[in-house]
């Protein structure tokens, strides 16, 4: 899915978004932490940012990278089955397309204004976003699948 969108000699940013203390809402952050553990960010042209609940804190550092592609990784309640993935290429996600109070559309607007390349949202359907719970089994499986896919790049 994502692997086909990556090319050599490109600057690629992955921005994890979410609250790791609220169950599946932490999937974006966990995605970034796992890739860093596996030293995926050492691959040429890959930049990993763990935005957690304040992704806006990373807007300027991302703009300075001048990436050709940005992937926002987040738990997104789109009414799918837990662990299901939606990859959006659109510049404007549907209203409410996030589990956070800060709308993803504000991030996208900032990136467009600063002439960032293509922007993608990797939305993973959460099962549970209650306080104190870890990732559900379904979301954990999806996370592992995405990481395995990227590690073969």
C-alpha positions in Angstrom: 0.0 0.0 0.0 2.5 2.7 1.1 5.6 1.0 -0.3 4.4 1.7 -3.8 4.3 5.4 -3.1 8.0 5.6 -2.0 10.8 6.3 -4.4 14.5 6.6 -4.0 16.0 10.0 -4.0 13.0 11.6 -2.4 12.6 13.2 1.0 9.8 11.5 2.8 8.3 12.5 6.2 6.1 10.3 8.4 4.3 12.2 11.2 2.7 10.2 13.9 -0.3 11.8 15.6 -2.3 10.7 18.6 -2.4 10.1 22.4 -0.5 7.0 23.4 -2.5 7.0 26.7 -5.8 6.5 24.9 -5.7 3.0 23.5 -5.8 2.8 19.7 -5.5 6.6 19.4 -1.8 6.1 20.0 -1.2 4.0 16.9 0.5 6.9 15.0 2.9 7.5 17.8 3.7 3.8 18.2 4.2 3.6 14.4 7.0 6.2 14.6 8.5 4.7 17.8 8.7 1.2 16.2 10.3 2.6 13.0 12.9 4.5 15.0 13.7 1.3 17.0 14.3 -0.5 13.7 16.4 2.5 12.5 14.1 3.0 9.5 14.9 6.8 9.8 18.5 6.0 8.9 17.5 5.2 5.4 18.3 8.0 3.1 15.7 10.6 2.8 13.3 9.3 5.5 12.3 11.6 8.4 10.2 10.5 11.3 8.4 12.9 13.6 6.3 11.8 16.7 3.8 14.6 16.9 1.6 12.9 19.5 -1.1 15.3 20.6 0.7 18.4 19.3 1.6 17.7 15.7 1.6 21.5 15.0 4.9 21.7 17.0 6.6 19.9 14.1 5.2 22.0 11.2 8.3 24.2 10.8 10.8 21.3 11.1 8.9 19.4 8.5 8.8 22.4 6.2 12.6 22.8 6.6 13.1 19.2 5.3 11.3 20.2 2.1 9.8 16.7 1.6 8.3 15.5 -1.6 5.8 13.5 0.4 4.3 13.7 3.9 2.4 10.8 5.5 0.2 11.7 8.5 -0.4 8.5 10.5 -3.3 8.6 12.8 -6.2 6.7 14.3 -9.3 7.8 12.3 -12.8 6.9 13.0 -14.3 6.5 9.6 -16.8 3.8 10.6 -14.7 0.9 9.3 -13.7 -2.4 11.0 -11.1 -2.0 13.7 -7.6 -2.1 12.2 -8.9 -1.2 8.7 -6.8 1.3 6.8 -7.8 4.2 4.6 -5.2 6.0 2.6 -6.3 9.4 1.6 -4.5 11.4 -1.1 -6.9 14.3 -0.9 -5.9 17.6 0.4 -9.2 18.0 2.4 -10.3 15.1 4.6 -14.0 14.7 5.3 -15.3 16.7 8.3 -14.6 14.8 11.6 -12.0 12.6 9.9 -9.9 12.5 13.1 -10.0 11.5 16.7 -8.5 14.8 17.8 -9.7 18.3 18.5 -7.2 19.8 16.1 -8.5 19.1 12.6 -6.1 17.4 10.2 -7.3 20.0 7.6 -5.4 22.7 9.5 -2.1 20.7 9.2 -2.9 20.1 5.5 -3.6 23.8 4.9 -0.3 24.8 6.5 1.6 22.3 4.3 -0.1 23.5 1.2 0.6 27.1 2.0 4.3 26.2 2.4 4.4 24.3 -0.8 5.1 20.8 0.6 4.8 18.0 -2.0 2.1 15.3 -1.9 0.3 14.8 1.4 -1.2 11.5 2.5 -3.2 10.5 5.5 -2.8 6.9 6.7 -6.0 6.5 8.8 -6.3 3.4 10.9 -9.8 2.6 12.3 -9.6 2.4 16.1 -11.5 -0.1 18.2 -11.0 1.6 21.5 -9.8 5.0 22.5 -10.4 4.8 26.2 -7.8 6.0 28.7 -5.2 3.6 29.9 -5.6 0.9 27.4 -2.9 -0.2 24.9 -3.5 -1.0 21.3 -6.3 -3.5 20.4 -5.3 -6.7 18.8 -6.7 -5.6 15.5 -4.9 -2.3 15.4 -1.6 -4.0 16.6 -1.8 -6.4 13.7 -2.3 -3.6 11.2 0.6 -1.6 12.7 2.9 -4.7 12.4 1.8 -5.2 8.8 2.6 -1.6 7.9 5.9 -1.7 9.6 6.9 -4.9 7.9 5.9 -3.5 4.5 8.1 -0.4 5.0 11.1 -2.4 6.2 11.2 -4.1 2.8 11.7 -0.7 1.0 
